[in-house]
Each structure stands twice: as structure tokens, then as C-alpha cells.
Amino acid sequence: LIINFYLAEDANLVATLIDGMQLLEGDYLGGGGARGNGKVVFTDLNLKLMCGTEPIPSVDYADLGELLTHKEGIIEDIASELKKVSL
């Protein structure tokens, strides 16, 4: 998944993405969800970000729950990096 950020305010798009992932884990895909089929679980997540041509150090998360606990910090870090690039 690639997201292009242009403004520091765009960092909030990450919150929308993470919230969507959480909603997807709470539901199922296709038919047969009542039988336990189609469940989605996000594990072994690696967040790699680039601001312009500069990489931000990547971070690994065991699962979506761990990513959720760091969501606000991730957004702040992205916004901070975007402000540096736009100067």
C-alpha cells in the first residue's frame, strides 16, 4: 500500500487507514462469516515511510493491536517529517 503525503495534515490519513484495518478485522469477507470463514487478521506489520526521497526508519509491529497502541505517535512522527520536508 502506498500513500502519498503532501501536507502535514495528510498524516491523519494514516489514522483512517488503521481504523479501516481494525473494522476489517472485526468483520469477515465473503459468505460464511457465521461459520468462522473469511476472517481477516493483520500480523507481522512493517511500516515503511518515505518523506520525499528521505526514508523514515521502518518499524515492525506484531499485530494490529500493537500498531493501534502507537497510532497517535505514528501520526505525529509523519506530520513532523512532512513539516521538515515542506520547509
Backbone hydrogen bonds, N-H to C=O, Kabsch-Sander energy under -0.5 kcal/mol:
donor,donor_aa,acceptor,acceptor_aa,energy
5,F,3,I,-0.6
10,D,7,L,-1.5
11,A,8,A,-1.6
12,N,9,E,-1.6
13,L,10,D,-2.3
14,V,11,A,-1.6
15,A,11,A,-0.5
16,T,12,N,-1.4
17,L,13,L,-2.3
18,I,14,V,-2.8
19,D,15,A,-2.7
20,G,16,T,-2.2
21,M,17,L,-2.2
22,Q,18,I,-2.1
23,L,19,D,-2.2
24,L,20,G,-2.2
25,E,21,M,-2.1
26,G,22,Q,-1.4
27,D,24,L,-1.2
29,L,38,G,-2.3
35,R,32,G,-1.1
36,G,33,G,-1.7
37,N,32,G,-2.1
39,K,36,G,-0.6
40,V,27,D,-0.6
43,T,41,V,-0.6
44,D,62,A,-2.4
45,L,61,Y,-2.1
47,L,59,V,-3.2
48,K,46,N,-0.7
49,L,47,L,-0.5
49,L,56,I,-0.8
51,C,54,E,-3.0
52,G,50,M,-0.6
54,E,51,C,-2.0
56,I,49,L,-3.1
59,V,47,L,-1.7
61,Y,45,L,-3.3
64,L,42,F,-1.3
67,L,63,D,-1.8
68,L,64,L,-2.8
69,T,65,G,-1.5
70,H,66,E,-0.7
70,H,67,L,-1.0
71,K,68,L,-1.1
74,I,70,H,-2.4
75,I,71,K,-2.2
76,E,72,E,-2.3
77,D,73,G,-2.5
78,I,74,I,-2.4
79,A,75,I,-2.6
80,S,76,E,-2.4
81,E,77,D,-2.4
82,L,78,I,-2.6
83,K,79,A,-2.0
84,K,80,S,-1.6
85,V,81,E,-2.0
86,S,82,L,-2.1
87,L,83,K,-0.5
87,L,84,K,-0.7
